[in-house]
């Protein structure tokens, strides 16, 4: 995913359970320790950081160390469309996981429901986009998720 941070473009890519950000020609390792209610506890190149995030779908405001910056999404899928990002199925909008129907190592078929979530009083079925094997399940029943959070990875 590419975002614009002020006038700088940052590319953020998943690397297993973590992320790598490419900033100013340098790779930065990011690990999400905890994320809930707009607060994220991160480990950025080994340094613990707390970020507060708010969003209006296209733009995100991130506050780090008392400084608020605006991120603008510059690539990715259209709003409201389920899509695959580097093998991971992501949440189309903020919501709550109602059920998880698969586990790691399980073979799945295209169109099979992997989990259901509730968002804005609607039930949303997250389905496999291809045949494959579940590589990871990043959520549990009852968990609240944010838009574009990786839910399940299929390889």
TAZIGI-V292079 format. One record per run of one state. SS is the DSSP state (hx for helix, st for strand, lp for the rest). FROM is the first residue (numbers start at 1). LEN is the number of residues. Records with the same first field share a line. If there is no record, write none. Layout:
SS = FROM-LEN + FROM-LEN
This chain:
lp = 1-1 + 6-2 + 16-2 + 24-2 + 37-2 + 45-2 + 56-3 + 65-2 + 74-10 + 86-2 + 91-4 + 101-6 + 109-4 + 120-2 + 128-4 + 138-6 + 146-4 + 155-1
st = 2-4 + 8-8 + 18-6 + 26-11 + 39-6 + 47-9 + 59-6 + 67-7 + 84-2 + 88-3 + 95-6 + 107-2 + 113-7 + 122-6 + 132-6 + 144-2 + 150-5
